[in-house]
Amino acid sequence: MAKTRVPTAAHDDPLTGLAAKASAVARRAKDLRADLRAAREMAQQAHVREALTRSELTLALTEALTARAAAEAVTRAQAAQRYLETAKPRGLRPYGRLDRAIDRLLLRLGRWGQTQVIARAGVWRNDNSLSIAAYVRRGADASAQPATLFDQAWYLEAHPDVAASGQSPLAHYLVRGAVSRDRPHPLIHQNYYESRNRSRLNASGVTPLEHFLREGAALGRNPHPAFDIAHYVSQGPQLAAGEDPATHYVRTGWRDGLSPHPLFDPAWYRLQMPRHEADVPPLIHYLTRGWRQGLRPHPLFDPTWYLEQNDDVREGGFEPLSHFIMTGAAEGRNPSPWFDVRHYVAARGAALDPMANPLVDYLQGGAWAVGEAKPGFPSAAYLAASPELARKGMTPLEHWARKAASKT
């Protein structure tokens, strides 16, 4: 009969073998856990290094953007200075009671008299008497555009009595319209211009149009809150000489995509314009009808929203962008839901020029000087997530507003 074999060594014991295997597995698991901890620590360190690198890069990018904004500010100031040194005021004629009486008489003497009224005012480009006479012969023709900052069709639409009289609209404005405080062109804002040139207007007695063309433009006096001469001439050295900037814009500047004001982006606005109105200067379109249609002059300015938030502006029939530039910003009114004026002013503190428009300041470099231009909107974090802003020359809030608009 066979005998049962009895284990003679430890390795022959199954329990001992299992224990050895379990011990080996335990050691291996321990080693794996150690490796996992080391890997986690390495990954965490890598994340920390990456975060530090991104922070350093964002800080360096912010500093570069700040320096670029400062350089651009110097360039703008130099361009404005060159313009003021080049543009020479032509002087104003004294225009008293006797002169007004003479012009009223001339206005009644038909075409010859009306030609003399315009020539005496000195508002015609190059003072060409033959072209003045040719213009006067066309009477109240809406398509006859005089060689000056005068919108014939717009004036006739506002004054049907002039159209019925057959008089030259420009001559009518110079003699009668200005006395009634009528506006010769959408780019001449009567109240705004008078408030800033009152002493000279009162002393000379001339119309705002004559003052602007003969003296005001050369002195850098803006004709309208939405037309900034210093901003306009900074866009090209050729704009520092020749005709006044507002006339240049109406005649050719808008076709070149020039911006009339830091808060008016012509490319952005033209995307909203109806195609059949594409031959109208963007700012003129906005001032005459675009704002009523809710077209936005800049990604960070929403005229419809502004009117909804400000009952007094809406009920007064004020054009919103001009209101914001003239008084709204100083009163702490926000231009859109994307920009908080009071928060930004507080964030900028003493670094903000008291005379500066907060939104303009933000767009021209202030964006890189504050941590949050809008509550809950950290500029550095947004820049880190969207570094292409530096290439596009765009501020974080503007980039955000553009993206929001593209989704609607």
TORKOL-4160 file (C-alpha; in steps of 0.2 Angstrom, whole numbers, padded with zeros to 4 digits, m for minus):
408
<pt num="1" X="0000" Y="0000" Z="0000"/>
<pt num="2" X="0007" Y="0017" Z="m0005"/>
<pt num="3" X="0012" Y="0029" Z="0009"/>
<pt num="4" X="0006" Y="0047" Z="0010"/>
<pt num="5" X="0021" Y="0059" Z="0007"/>
<pt num="6" X="0024" Y="0070" Z="0022"/>
<pt num="7" X="0032" Y="0088" Z="0017"/>
<pt num="8" X="0050" Y="0088" Z="0022"/>
<pt num="9" X="0054" Y="0107" Z="0018"/>
<pt num="10" X="0045" Y="0124" Z="0020"/>
<pt num="11" X="0044" Y="0126" Z="0002"/>
<pt num="12" X="0034" Y="0110" Z="0001"/>
<pt num="13" X="0021" Y="0118" Z="0012"/>
<pt num="14" X="0006" Y="0126" Z="0001"/>
<pt num="15" X="0002" Y="0138" Z="0015"/>
<pt num="16" X="0020" Y="0144" Z="0015"/>
<pt num="17" X="0020" Y="0147" Z="m0004"/>
<pt num="18" X="0004" Y="0157" Z="m0003"/>
<pt num="19" X="0011" Y="0168" Z="0011"/>
<pt num="20" X="0026" Y="0171" Z="0001"/>
<pt num="21" X="0016" Y="0176" Z="m0015"/>
<pt num="22" X="0005" Y="0187" Z="m0004"/>
<pt num="23" X="0020" Y="0196" Z="0003"/>
<pt num="24" X="0027" Y="0198" Z="m0014"/>
<pt num="25" X="0011" Y="0206" Z="m0020"/>
<pt num="26" X="0010" Y="0217" Z="m0005"/>
<pt num="27" X="0028" Y="0223" Z="m0008"/>
<pt num="28" X="0023" Y="0226" Z="m0026"/>
<pt num="29" X="0008" Y="0236" Z="m0022"/>
<pt num="30" X="0018" Y="0246" Z="m0010"/>
<pt num="31" X="0030" Y="0250" Z="m0023"/>
<pt num="32" X="0016" Y="0255" Z="m0035"/>
<pt num="33" X="0008" Y="0266" Z="m0022"/>
<pt num="34" X="0025" Y="0275" Z="m0020"/>
<pt num="35" X="0027" Y="0277" Z="m0038"/>
<pt num="36" X="0009" Y="0284" Z="m0040"/>
<pt num="37" X="0013" Y="0296" Z="m0026"/>
<pt num="38" X="0029" Y="0301" Z="m0035"/>
<pt num="39" X="0020" Y="0303" Z="m0051"/>
<pt num="40" X="0007" Y="0314" Z="m0043"/>
<pt num="41" X="0020" Y="0325" Z="m0035"/>
<pt num="42" X="0029" Y="0327" Z="m0051"/>
<pt num="43" X="0012" Y="0331" Z="m0060"/>
<pt num="44" X="0008" Y="0343" Z="m0047"/>
<pt num="45" X="0025" Y="0351" Z="m0048"/>
<pt num="46" X="0023" Y="0352" Z="m0067"/>
<pt num="47" X="0006" Y="0360" Z="m0065"/>
<pt num="48" X="0013" Y="0373" Z="m0053"/>
<pt num="49" X="0027" Y="0376" Z="m0065"/>
<pt num="50" X="0015" Y="0378" Z="m0080"/>
<pt num="51" X="0004" Y="0389" Z="m0070"/>
<pt num="52" X="0019" Y="0400" Z="m0064"/>
<pt num="53" X="0025" Y="0401" Z="m0082"/>
<pt num="54" X="0008" Y="0406" Z="m0088"/>
<pt num="55" X="0007" Y="0419" Z="m0075"/>
<pt num="56" X="0024" Y="0425" Z="m0079"/>
<pt num="57" X="0020" Y="0426" Z="m0098"/>
<pt num="58" X="0003" Y="0435" Z="m0094"/>
<pt num="59" X="0012" Y="0447" Z="m0083"/>
<pt num="60" X="0025" Y="0450" Z="m0097"/>
<pt num="61" X="0012" Y="0452" Z="m0110"/>
<pt num="62" X="0002" Y="0464" Z="m0099"/>
<pt num="63" X="0018" Y="0474" Z="m0097"/>
<pt num="64" X="0021" Y="0474" Z="m0116"/>
<pt num="65" X="0003" Y="0480" Z="m0119"/>
<pt num="66" X="0004" Y="0493" Z="m0106"/>
<pt num="67" X="0020" Y="0499" Z="m0115"/>
<pt num="68" X="0012" Y="0499" Z="m0132"/>
<pt num="69" X="m0003" Y="0509" Z="m0125"/>
<pt num="70" X="0009" Y="0522" Z="m0118"/>
<pt num="71" X="0018" Y="0523" Z="m0135"/>
<pt num="72" X="0002" Y="0525" Z="m0144"/>
<pt num="73" X="m0003" Y="0539" Z="m0132"/>
<pt num="74" X="0013" Y="0548" Z="m0136"/>
<pt num="75" X="0010" Y="0546" Z="m0155"/>
<pt num="76" X="m0007" Y="0553" Z="m0154"/>
<pt num="77" X="m0001" Y="0568" Z="m0144"/>
<pt num="78" X="0012" Y="0571" Z="m0157"/>
<pt num="79" X="0000" Y="0570" Z="m0171"/>
<pt num="80" X="m0012" Y="0582" Z="m0163"/>
<pt num="81" X="0003" Y="0594" Z="m0160"/>
<pt num="82" X="0008" Y="0593" Z="m0178"/>
<pt num="83" X="m0009" Y="0596" Z="m0183"/>
<pt num="84" X="m0011" Y="0612" Z="m0172"/>
<pt num="85" X="0006" Y="0618" Z="m0178"/>
<pt num="86" X="0001" Y="0616" Z="m0197"/>
<pt num="87" X="m0017" Y="0621" Z="m0197"/>
<pt num="88" X="m0018" Y="0640" Z="m0197"/>
<pt num="89" X="m0033" Y="0649" Z="m0192"/>
<pt num="90" X="m0040" Y="0661" Z="m0205"/>
<pt num="91" X="m0047" Y="0674" Z="m0193"/>
<pt num="92" X="m0065" Y="0679" Z="m0191"/>
<pt num="93" X="m0074" Y="0694" Z="m0199"/>
<pt num="94" X="m0083" Y="0705" Z="m0187"/>
<pt num="95" X="m0101" Y="0702" Z="m0190"/>
<pt num="96" X="m0112" Y="0715" Z="m0182"/>
<pt num="97" X="m0130" Y="0722" Z="m0184"/>
<pt num="98" X="m0125" Y="0731" Z="m0200"/>
<pt num="99" X="m0117" Y="0716" Z="m0208"/>
<pt num="100" X="m0133" Y="0705" Z="m0204"/>
<pt num="101" X="m0144" Y="0718" Z="m0212"/>
<pt num="102" X="m0134" Y="0718" Z="m0227"/>
<pt num="103" X="m0135" Y="0700" Z="m0229"/>
<pt num="104" X="m0154" Y="0700" Z="m0226"/>
<pt num="105" X="m0155" Y="0712" Z="m0241"/>
<pt num="106" X="m0143" Y="0702" Z="m0252"/>
<pt num="107" X="m0153" Y="0686" Z="m0248"/>
<pt num="108" X="m0168" Y="0695" Z="m0256"/>
<pt num="109" X="m0159" Y="0700" Z="m0272"/>
<pt num="110" X="m0159" Y="0683" Z="m0280"/>
<pt num="111" X="m0145" Y="0672" Z="m0286"/>
<pt num="112" X="m0132" Y="0686" Z="m0286"/>
<pt num="113" X="m0136" Y="0692" Z="m0269"/>
<pt num="114" X="m0136" Y="0674" Z="m0262"/>
<pt num="115" X="m0119" Y="0671" Z="m0270"/>
<pt num="116" X="m0112" Y="0686" Z="m0261"/>
<pt num="117" X="m0119" Y="0680" Z="m0244"/>
<pt num="118" X="m0109" Y="0664" Z="m0246"/>
<pt num="119" X="m0094" Y="0672" Z="m0253"/>
<pt num="120" X="m0094" Y="0685" Z="m0238"/>
<pt num="121" X="m0095" Y="0671" Z="m0225"/>
<pt num="122" X="m0079" Y="0663" Z="m0232"/>
<pt num="123" X="m0085" Y="0645" Z="m0229"/>
<pt num="124" X="m0083" Y="0639" Z="m0247"/>
<pt num="125" X="m0068" Y="0628" Z="m0250"/>
<pt num="126" X="m0055" Y="0638" Z="m0260"/>
<pt num="127" X="m0067" Y="0653" Z="m0261"/>
<pt num="128" X="m0071" Y="0650" Z="m0279"/>
<pt num="129" X="m0084" Y="0662" Z="m0284"/>
<pt num="130" X="m0088" Y="0653" Z="m0300"/>
<pt num="131" X="m0092" Y="0637" Z="m0291"/>
<pt num="132" X="m0102" Y="0647" Z="m0278"/>
<pt num="133" X="m0113" Y="0654" Z="m0292"/>
<pt num="134" X="m0115" Y="0638" Z="m0300"/>
<pt num="135" X="m0121" Y="0630" Z="m0284"/>
<pt num="136" X="m0133" Y="0645" Z="m0281"/>
<pt num="137" X="m0141" Y="0643" Z="m0298"/>
<pt num="138" X="m0147" Y="0625" Z="m0293"/>
<pt num="139" X="m0157" Y="0633" Z="m0279"/>
<pt num="140" X="m0165" Y="0620" Z="m0267"/>
<pt num="141" X="m0159" Y="0605" Z="m0277"/>
<pt num="142" X="m0156" Y="0592" Z="m0263"/>
<pt num="143" X="m0142" Y="0584" Z="m0274"/>
<pt num="144" X="m0132" Y="0600" Z="m0275"/>
<pt num="145" X="m0119" Y="0598" Z="m0262"/>
<pt num="146" X="m0109" Y="0614" Z="m0258"/>
<pt num="147" X="m0090" Y="0614" Z="m0256"/>
<pt num="148" X="m0091" Y="0616" Z="m0237"/>
<pt num="149" X="m0097" Y="0607" Z="m0222"/>
<pt num="150" X="m0116" Y="0608" Z="m0226"/>
<pt num="151" X="m0128" Y="0594" Z="m0229"/>
<pt num="152" X="m0140" Y="0600" Z="m0242"/>
<pt num="153" X="m0152" Y="0586" Z="m0242"/>
<pt num="154" X="m0152" Y="0585" Z="m0223"/>
<pt num="155" X="m0155" Y="0603" Z="m0221"/>
<pt num="156" X="m0169" Y="0604" Z="m0234"/>
<pt num="157" X="m0178" Y="0589" Z="m0226"/>
<pt num="158" X="m0178" Y="0598" Z="m0209"/>
<pt num="159" X="m0184" Y="0614" Z="m0218"/>
<pt num="160" X="m0197" Y="0611" Z="m0231"/>
<pt num="161" X="m0201" Y="0630" Z="m0231"/>
<pt num="162" X="m0183" Y="0633" Z="m0239"/>
<pt num="163" X="m0186" Y="0619" Z="m0252"/>
<pt num="164" X="m0203" Y="0628" Z="m0257"/>
<pt num="165" X="m0194" Y="0645" Z="m0258"/>
<pt num="166" X="m0181" Y="0639" Z="m0270"/>
<pt num="167" X="m0168" Y="0649" Z="m0261"/>
<pt num="168" X="m0150" Y="0642" Z="m0259"/>
<pt num="169" X="m0151" Y="0632" Z="m0243"/>
<pt num="170" X="m0133" Y="0637" Z="m0238"/>
<pt num="171" X="m0137" Y="0656" Z="m0240"/>
<pt num="172" X="m0153" Y="0653" Z="m0230"/>
<pt num="173" X="m0143" Y="0645" Z="m0216"/>
<pt num="174" X="m0130" Y="0659" Z="m0215"/>
<pt num="175" X="m0143" Y="0673" Z="m0214"/>
<pt num="176" X="m0158" Y="0665" Z="m0206"/>
<pt num="177" X="m0155" Y="0647" Z="m0200"/>
<pt num="178" X="m0141" Y="0651" Z="m0189"/>
<pt num="179" X="m0151" Y="0664" Z="m0180"/>
<pt num="180" X="m0164" Y="0651" Z="m0177"/>
<pt num="181" X="m0150" Y="0639" Z="m0171"/>
<pt num="182" X="m0153" Y="0627" Z="m0185"/>
<pt num="183" X="m0139" Y="0615" Z="m0189"/>
<pt num="184" X="m0130" Y="0615" Z="m0205"/>
<pt num="185" X="m0123" Y="0597" Z="m0204"/>
<pt num="186" X="m0125" Y="0582" Z="m0193"/>
<pt num="187" X="m0107" Y="0584" Z="m0188"/>
<pt num="188" X="m0110" Y="0601" Z="m0180"/>
<pt num="189" X="m0118" Y="0600" Z="m0164"/>
<pt num="190" X="m0125" Y="0617" Z="m0160"/>
<pt num="191" X="m0126" Y="0616" Z="m0141"/>
<pt num="192" X="m0110" Y="0607" Z="m0139"/>
<pt num="193" X="m0100" Y="0618" Z="m0150"/>
<pt num="194" X="m0108" Y="0634" Z="m0143"/>
<pt num="195" X="m0104" Y="0629" Z="m0125"/>
<pt num="196" X="m0086" Y="0627" Z="m0129"/>
<pt num="197" X="m0083" Y="0642" Z="m0140"/>
<pt num="198" X="m0096" Y="0655" Z="m0133"/>
<pt num="199" X="m0085" Y="0669" Z="m0130"/>
<pt num="200" X="m0078" Y="0669" Z="m0148"/>
<pt num="201" X="m0095" Y="0667" Z="m0156"/>
<pt num="202" X="m0102" Y="0681" Z="m0146"/>
<pt num="203" X="m0088" Y="0693" Z="m0149"/>
<pt num="204" X="m0088" Y="0690" Z="m0168"/>
<pt num="205" X="m0106" Y="0686" Z="m0171"/>
<pt num="206" X="m0103" Y="0673" Z="m0184"/>
<pt num="207" X="m0112" Y="0657" Z="m0186"/>
<pt num="208" X="m0105" Y="0641" Z="m0179"/>
<pt num="209" X="m0101" Y="0634" Z="m0196"/>
<pt num="210" X="m0091" Y="0650" Z="m0201"/>
<pt num="211" X="m0082" Y="0649" Z="m0184"/>
<pt num="212" X="m0077" Y="0631" Z="m0185"/>
<pt num="213" X="m0071" Y="0632" Z="m0203"/>
<pt num="214" X="m0061" Y="0648" Z="m0201"/>
<pt num="215" X="m0054" Y="0646" Z="m0184"/>
<pt num="216" X="m0061" Y="0632" Z="m0173"/>
<pt num="217" X="m0055" Y="0617" Z="m0183"/>
<pt num="218" X="m0037" Y="0624" Z="m0184"/>
<pt num="219" X="m0038" Y="0626" Z="m0165"/>
<pt num="220" X="m0043" Y="0608" Z="m0162"/>
<pt num="221" X="m0061" Y="0613" Z="m0157"/>
<pt num="222" X="m0072" Y="0597" Z="m0160"/>
<pt num="223" X="m0088" Y="0601" Z="m0170"/>
<pt num="224" X="m0097" Y="0587" Z="m0162"/>
<pt num="225" X="m0095" Y="0576" Z="m0146"/>
<pt num="226" X="m0094" Y="0561" Z="m0157"/>
<pt num="227" X="m0080" Y="0568" Z="m0168"/>
<pt num="228" X="m0063" Y="0570" Z="m0160"/>
<pt num="229" X="m0051" Y="0580" Z="m0170"/>
<pt num="230" X="m0035" Y="0574" Z="m0160"/>
<pt num="231" X="m0041" Y="0556" Z="m0162"/>
<pt num="232" X="m0045" Y="0558" Z="m0181"/>
<pt num="233" X="m0028" Y="0566" Z="m0186"/>
<pt num="234" X="m0018" Y="0553" Z="m0177"/>
<pt num="235" X="m0023" Y="0540" Z="m0190"/>
<pt num="236" X="m0012" Y="0547" Z="m0204"/>
<pt num="237" X="0001" Y="0561" Z="m0206"/>
<pt num="238" X="m0008" Y="0567" Z="m0221"/>
<pt num="239" X="m0022" Y="0573" Z="m0210"/>
<pt num="240" X="m0012" Y="0586" Z="m0201"/>
<pt num="241" X="m0013" Y="0598" Z="m0216"/>
<pt num="242" X="m0026" Y="0604" Z="m0229"/>
<pt num="243" X="m0045" Y="0604" Z="m0226"/>
<pt num="244" X="m0053" Y="0603" Z="m0209"/>
<pt num="245" X="m0054" Y="0585" Z="m0202"/>
<pt num="246" X="m0073" Y="0585" Z="m0202"/>
<pt num="247" X="m0074" Y="0589" Z="m0220"/>
<pt num="248" X="m0060" Y="0577" Z="m0224"/>
<pt num="249" X="m0070" Y="0563" Z="m0215"/>
<pt num="250" X="m0086" Y="0567" Z="m0225"/>
<pt num="251" X="m0077" Y="0569" Z="m0241"/>
<pt num="252" X="m0065" Y="0554" Z="m0241"/>
<pt num="253" X="m0059" Y="0549" Z="m0224"/>
<pt num="254" X="m0074" Y="0537" Z="m0220"/>
<pt num="255" X="m0070" Y="0528" Z="m0236"/>
<pt num="256" X="m0053" Y="0524" Z="m0230"/>
<pt num="257" X="m0060" Y="0517" Z="m0214"/>
<pt num="258" X="m0054" Y="0531" Z="m0203"/>
<pt num="259" X="m0062" Y="0532" Z="m0186"/>
<pt num="260" X="m0070" Y="0549" Z="m0180"/>
<pt num="261" X="m0069" Y="0545" Z="m0161"/>
<pt num="262" X="m0062" Y="0531" Z="m0150"/>
<pt num="263" X="m0080" Y="0525" Z="m0146"/>
<pt num="264" X="m0084" Y="0524" Z="m0164"/>
<pt num="265" X="m0078" Y="0508" Z="m0173"/>
<pt num="266" X="m0082" Y="0511" Z="m0192"/>
<pt num="267" X="m0079" Y="0492" Z="m0197"/>
<pt num="268" X="m0090" Y="0486" Z="m0183"/>
<pt num="269" X="m0103" Y="0498" Z="m0187"/>
<pt num="270" X="m0103" Y="0495" Z="m0206"/>
<pt num="271" X="m0107" Y="0477" Z="m0203"/>
<pt num="272" X="m0123" Y="0482" Z="m0196"/>
<pt num="273" X="m0128" Y="0495" Z="m0209"/>
<pt num="274" X="m0141" Y="0490" Z="m0222"/>
<pt num="275" X="m0132" Y="0486" Z="m0239"/>
<pt num="276" X="m0143" Y="0499" Z="m0248"/>
<pt num="277" X="m0136" Y="0513" Z="m0237"/>
<pt num="278" X="m0118" Y="0508" Z="m0238"/>
<pt num="279" X="m0113" Y="0524" Z="m0247"/>
<pt num="280" X="m0116" Y="0535" Z="m0232"/>
<pt num="281" X="m0102" Y="0539" Z="m0220"/>
<pt num="282" X="m0105" Y="0528" Z="m0205"/>
<pt num="283" X="m0105" Y="0541" Z="m0192"/>
<pt num="284" X="m0117" Y="0552" Z="m0202"/>
<pt num="285" X="m0128" Y="0536" Z="m0203"/>
<pt num="286" X="m0127" Y="0533" Z="m0185"/>
<pt num="287" X="m0131" Y="0551" Z="m0180"/>
<pt num="288" X="m0146" Y="0553" Z="m0192"/>
<pt num="289" X="m0154" Y="0536" Z="m0191"/>
<pt num="290" X="m0143" Y="0522" Z="m0185"/>
<pt num="291" X="m0145" Y="0525" Z="m0166"/>
<pt num="292" X="m0164" Y="0524" Z="m0168"/>
<pt num="293" X="m0162" Y="0508" Z="m0176"/>
<pt num="294" X="m0152" Y="0501" Z="m0162"/>
<pt num="295" X="m0136" Y="0500" Z="m0172"/>
<pt num="296" X="m0121" Y="0500" Z="m0160"/>
<pt num="297" X="m0106" Y="0512" Z="m0164"/>
<pt num="298" X="m0094" Y="0501" Z="m0154"/>
<pt num="299" X="m0094" Y="0484" Z="m0146"/>
<pt num="300" X="m0094" Y="0492" Z="m0129"/>
<pt num="301" X="m0108" Y="0505" Z="m0132"/>
<pt num="302" X="m0126" Y="0499" Z="m0134"/>
<pt num="303" X="m0138" Y="0514" Z="m0138"/>
<pt num="304" X="m0154" Y="0503" Z="m0135"/>
<pt num="305" X="m0148" Y="0497" Z="m0118"/>
<pt num="306" X="m0142" Y="0515" Z="m0114"/>
<pt num="307" X="m0159" Y="0522" Z="m0117"/>
<pt num="308" X="m0168" Y="0508" Z="m0108"/>
<pt num="309" X="m0157" Y="0512" Z="m0093"/>
<pt num="310" X="m0160" Y="0530" Z="m0093"/>
<pt num="311" X="m0178" Y="0536" Z="m0095"/>
<pt num="312" X="m0173" Y="0555" Z="m0095"/>
<pt num="313" X="m0162" Y="0552" Z="m0110"/>
<pt num="314" X="m0175" Y="0542" Z="m0119"/>
<pt num="315" X="m0189" Y="0554" Z="m0115"/>
<pt num="316" X="m0178" Y="0569" Z="m0120"/>
<pt num="317" X="m0175" Y="0562" Z="m0137"/>
<pt num="318" X="m0156" Y="0563" Z="m0135"/>
<pt num="319" X="m0144" Y="0553" Z="m0146"/>
<pt num="320" X="m0136" Y="0541" Z="m0133"/>
<pt num="321" X="m0118" Y="0541" Z="m0138"/>
<pt num="322" X="m0117" Y="0560" Z="m0138"/>
<pt num="323" X="m0126" Y="0560" Z="m0122"/>
<pt num="324" X="m0114" Y="0548" Z="m0114"/>
<pt num="325" X="m0099" Y="0557" Z="m0120"/>
<pt num="326" X="m0105" Y="0574" Z="m0115"/>
<pt num="327" X="m0112" Y="0570" Z="m0098"/>
<pt num="328" X="m0117" Y="0552" Z="m0095"/>
<pt num="329" X="m0100" Y="0545" Z="m0092"/>
<pt num="330" X="m0096" Y="0559" Z="m0079"/>
<pt num="331" X="m0113" Y="0555" Z="m0071"/>
<pt num="332" X="m0108" Y="0537" Z="m0069"/>
<pt num="333" X="m0120" Y="0530" Z="m0082"/>
<pt num="334" X="m0114" Y="0514" Z="m0090"/>
<pt num="335" X="m0113" Y="0513" Z="m0109"/>
<pt num="336" X="m0118" Y="0495" Z="m0110"/>
<pt num="337" X="m0120" Y="0479" Z="m0099"/>
<pt num="338" X="m0102" Y="0475" Z="m0102"/>
<pt num="339" X="m0094" Y="0490" Z="m0094"/>
<pt num="340" X="m0096" Y="0497" Z="m0076"/>
<pt num="341" X="m0091" Y="0515" Z="m0076"/>
<pt num="342" X="m0091" Y="0518" Z="m0057"/>
<pt num="343" X="m0082" Y="0502" Z="m0054"/>
<pt num="344" X="m0068" Y="0506" Z="m0067"/>
<pt num="345" X="m0066" Y="0524" Z="m0060"/>
<pt num="346" X="m0064" Y="0517" Z="m0042"/>
<pt num="347" X="m0051" Y="0504" Z="m0049"/>
<pt num="348" X="m0041" Y="0517" Z="m0058"/>
<pt num="349" X="m0041" Y="0528" Z="m0044"/>
<pt num="350" X="m0029" Y="0544" Z="m0045"/>
<pt num="351" X="m0021" Y="0537" Z="m0061"/>
<pt num="352" X="m0037" Y="0542" Z="m0070"/>
<pt num="353" X="m0037" Y="0559" Z="m0078"/>
<pt num="354" X="m0053" Y="0568" Z="m0070"/>
<pt num="355" X="m0057" Y="0575" Z="m0088"/>
<pt num="356" X="m0055" Y="0558" Z="m0096"/>
<pt num="357" X="m0070" Y="0548" Z="m0102"/>
<pt num="358" X="m0068" Y="0531" Z="m0092"/>
<pt num="359" X="m0072" Y="0520" Z="m0107"/>
<pt num="360" X="m0060" Y="0529" Z="m0118"/>
<pt num="361" X="m0047" Y="0528" Z="m0105"/>
<pt num="362" X="m0050" Y="0509" Z="m0104"/>
<pt num="363" X="m0049" Y="0507" Z="m0122"/>
<pt num="364" X="m0033" Y="0517" Z="m0124"/>
<pt num="365" X="m0022" Y="0508" Z="m0111"/>
<pt num="366" X="m0032" Y="0508" Z="m0094"/>
<pt num="367" X="m0037" Y="0490" Z="m0098"/>
<pt num="368" X="m0020" Y="0484" Z="m0093"/>
<pt num="369" X="m0019" Y="0494" Z="m0077"/>
<pt num="370" X="m0033" Y="0487" Z="m0067"/>
<pt num="371" X="m0036" Y="0469" Z="m0061"/>
<pt num="372" X="m0055" Y="0470" Z="m0064"/>
<pt num="373" X="m0062" Y="0482" Z="m0076"/>
<pt num="374" X="m0079" Y="0474" Z="m0072"/>
<pt num="375" X="m0084" Y="0466" Z="m0056"/>
<pt num="376" X="m0080" Y="0447" Z="m0058"/>
<pt num="377" X="m0071" Y="0449" Z="m0074"/>
<pt num="378" X="m0052" Y="0447" Z="m0070"/>
<pt num="379" X="m0042" Y="0455" Z="m0085"/>
<pt num="380" X="m0026" Y="0444" Z="m0082"/>
<pt num="381" X="m0036" Y="0428" Z="m0082"/>
<pt num="382" X="m0045" Y="0432" Z="m0098"/>
<pt num="383" X="m0029" Y="0438" Z="m0106"/>
<pt num="384" X="m0021" Y="0421" Z="m0101"/>
<pt num="385" X="m0035" Y="0412" Z="m0109"/>
<pt num="386" X="m0036" Y="0422" Z="m0125"/>
<pt num="387" X="m0018" Y="0428" Z="m0128"/>
<pt num="388" X="m0023" Y="0432" Z="m0146"/>
<pt num="389" X="m0030" Y="0449" Z="m0139"/>
<pt num="390" X="m0012" Y="0455" Z="m0140"/>
<pt num="391" X="m0011" Y="0452" Z="m0159"/>
<pt num="392" X="m0028" Y="0459" Z="m0162"/>
<pt num="393" X="m0025" Y="0475" Z="m0152"/>
<pt num="394" X="m0041" Y="0472" Z="m0142"/>
<pt num="395" X="m0046" Y="0474" Z="m0124"/>
<pt num="396" X="m0053" Y="0459" Z="m0114"/>
<pt num="397" X="m0070" Y="0467" Z="m0112"/>
<pt num="398" X="m0071" Y="0472" Z="m0130"/>
<pt num="399" X="m0066" Y="0454" Z="m0135"/>
<pt num="400" X="m0079" Y="0447" Z="m0124"/>
<pt num="401" X="m0093" Y="0459" Z="m0130"/>
<pt num="402" X="m0089" Y="0455" Z="m0148"/>
<pt num="403" X="m0090" Y="0436" Z="m0144"/>
<pt num="404" X="m0107" Y="0439" Z="m0136"/>
<pt num="405" X="m0113" Y="0448" Z="m0151"/>
<pt num="406" X="m0108" Y="0435" Z="m0163"/>
<pt num="407" X="m0119" Y="0422" Z="m0154"/>
<pt num="408" X="m0135" Y="0433" Z="m0155"/>
